[in-house]
Amino acid sequence: MHPTYVSSVGHDPASNQKDEDADFVTEALQKRLYSDEFCYWHRWVKGEFVVMDNISQLHARSVLGLGGRHMRRIHFS
């Protein structure tokens, strides 16, 4: 499951399906986010550092131009 592709297509206000779907997605994401299979643990040693491309890692946007722009961000806390 990739969070980019999780979206709500619509729902019947008289139904509780949306709440059940939200619970399912939340549980599925939490299992994967905190699973040892997908978590990387590191013991730092003096002199080590991380180089991270923040734009591609957490953010995305359309190409810069004269028109409007579309920006997205993913954040988990």
Secondary structure as UniProt FT lines:
FT   HELIX           3..5
FT   TURN            13..14
FT   HELIX           17..33
FT   TURN            36..38
FT   TURN            46..47
FT   HELIX           54..58
FT   STRAND          59..61
FT   STRAND          71..73
//
